[in-house]
């Protein structure tokens, strides 16, 4: 029955078992998400809270570098202490993997450094509020890429919303995280104007 439902395989959307649309690479989607979030979330919120736009740009640029750096370095450290094996440091694509908590630490550091450079330390709580929402949106974009490339494959399933991967119907953990991030965004976005203390 699941054959008749749309599913993804190798970045191609299949409908009724026939290839319909070729989708973009996950890395491109993640970068497009970051730029969209900058213009639709960060800049409007910076203006609404009467903050310095230049400081937001500093934080954005630092976030790009530090989230990637810490995501990778914590991946390496965690795998070293777990496996003591250099071969485990690479994912299926031959590159270093990433750990979300490392990216989150990098993001926190980027906000701290950005407000320090922009001389906005007194408003650091407000910048944290803005970039929390930014992180939700950019992680959502990143997980779309993971979903399309099947970089996180789950267990075999017979449920109709399973995704075909290498001839098997499987759970797609990225899809479940996309749903949870969408719910989180729907909760946080309306509350941003109701909670006054940063």
C-alpha positions in Angstrom: 0.0 0.0 0.0 2.9 2.4 0.8 4.0 2.1 -2.9 1.1 4.5 -3.7 2.3 7.2 -1.3 4.9 9.8 -2.2 8.4 9.0 -0.9 11.9 10.2 -1.1 14.9 8.2 -2.4 18.3 9.7 -3.4 16.9 13.2 -3.3 14.2 12.3 -5.8 10.6 12.6 -4.9 8.6 9.6 -6.1 4.9 9.7 -6.6 3.0 6.5 -7.3 6.4 4.8 -7.8 7.6 7.3 -10.5 10.3 9.9 -10.2 8.6 13.3 -10.0 11.0 16.0 -8.7 14.7 16.2 -8.1 15.4 18.0 -4.9 18.4 20.2 -4.0 21.3 19.1 -1.9 20.9 19.2 1.9 23.9 21.5 2.3 22.4 24.1 0.0 19.0 23.9 1.8 20.7 24.4 5.2 22.4 27.6 3.9 19.2 28.9 2.3 17.5 28.4 5.6 20.1 30.4 7.5 19.8 33.3 5.1 16.0 33.3 5.2 16.0 33.1 9.0 18.4 36.1 9.1 16.0 38.3 7.1 12.7 37.0 8.3 13.5 36.4 12.0 16.7 38.1 13.2 16.5 41.5 11.5 12.7 42.1 12.2 13.2 41.1 15.8 16.3 43.2 16.2 14.3 46.2 14.9 11.2 45.4 17.1 13.4 45.2 20.2 15.3 48.4 19.2 18.6 46.6 19.2 21.8 47.2 17.1 21.5 45.5 13.6 25.3 45.4 13.3 25.6 43.4 16.4 23.1 40.9 15.0 25.2 40.6 11.9 28.3 40.0 14.1 26.5 37.2 15.9 25.2 35.7 12.7 28.7 35.6 11.2 30.2 34.1 14.4 27.4 31.6 14.6 28.2 30.3 11.1 31.8 29.6 12.1 31.5 28.6 15.7 28.5 26.2 15.4 30.2 24.3 12.6 33.5 24.2 14.6 32.1 23.0 17.9 29.7 20.6 16.2 32.6 18.8 14.6 35.2 19.1 17.5 32.7 17.6 20.0 31.8 14.9 17.5 35.5 14.0 17.4 36.0 14.2 21.2 32.9 12.2 22.0 33.8 9.4 19.5 37.4 9.3 20.7 36.3 8.7 24.3 33.6 6.2 23.2 35.5 4.2 20.5 39.2 5.2 20.7 39.3 4.6 17.0 40.1 7.3 14.4 38.1 5.5 11.7 34.9 6.2 13.7 35.4 9.9 13.2 33.9 9.9 9.7 30.3 9.6 8.6 29.1 7.7 5.5 30.2 10.6 3.3 33.8 10.5 4.4 33.6 13.8 6.3 33.6 14.6 9.9 30.2 14.2 11.5 28.5 16.8 13.6 26.9 16.9 17.1 24.0 19.2 17.6 25.0 20.0 21.2 28.3 21.2 19.9 26.6 23.5 17.5 24.4 24.8 20.4 27.5 25.6 22.5 29.0 27.3 19.5 25.9 29.4 19.1 25.9 30.5 22.8 29.5 31.5 22.4 28.8 33.4 19.2 26.1 35.4 21.0 28.4 36.2 23.9 31.3 37.3 21.6 29.0 39.2 19.2 27.5 41.3 22.0 31.0 41.9 23.3 32.3 43.1 19.9 29.1 45.1 19.3 29.3 46.6 22.8 25.8 45.4 23.6 26.5 43.3 26.6 23.6 44.9 28.5 21.1 43.5 26.0 22.6 40.0 25.7 19.4 38.4 27.0 17.4 39.9 24.2 19.9 38.6 21.6 19.6 35.2 23.2 15.9 35.4 22.7 16.2 36.3 19.0 18.8 33.7 18.2 16.9 30.9 20.1 14.2 31.3 17.5 16.8 31.6 14.7 18.3 28.3 15.9 14.9 26.6 15.7 14.4 27.8 12.1 17.9 26.9 10.9 17.8 23.5 12.5 14.5 22.9 10.8 16.1 23.8 7.5 19.1 21.5 8.3 16.8 18.6 9.1 15.0 19.0 5.8 18.4 18.4 4.2 18.9 15.4 6.4 15.5 14.1 5.5 16.2 14.5 1.8 19.7 12.8 1.9 18.6 10.1 4.4 21.7 10.8 6.5 19.8 9.6 9.6 18.1 6.3 8.8 15.8 4.7 11.4 14.5 1.2 11.9 12.5 -0.9 9.4 8.8 -0.2 9.6 5.6 -1.2 8.0 3.8 2.1 8.8 2.5 4.0 5.8 4.6 7.1 6.5 7.9 5.2 6.3 10.5 6.2 3.8 11.9 3.9 1.2 15.7 3.6 1.6 17.8 1.0 -0.3 14.7 -1.1 -0.9 13.4 -1.1 2.6 10.6 1.0 4.3 12.2 2.7 7.3 11.4 5.3 9.9 13.0 8.7 9.2 14.1 10.3 12.5 14.7 13.7 10.7 11.0 13.8 9.8 10.0 13.3 13.5 12.4 16.1 14.5 10.9 18.3 11.8 7.5 17.9 13.3 8.8 18.6 16.9 10.7 21.7 15.7 7.5 23.0 13.9 5.5 22.5 17.1 8.3 24.2 19.2 8.3 27.2 16.8 4.5 27.5 16.9 4.8 27.7 20.7 7.7 30.1 20.9 6.8 32.5 18.1 3.5 33.8 19.6 5.1 34.0 23.1 7.9 36.3 22.0 5.8 39.5 22.4 4.1 38.3 25.7 7.2 37.7 27.8 8.9 41.0 28.6 12.0 40.0 30.6 14.7 38.6 28.3 
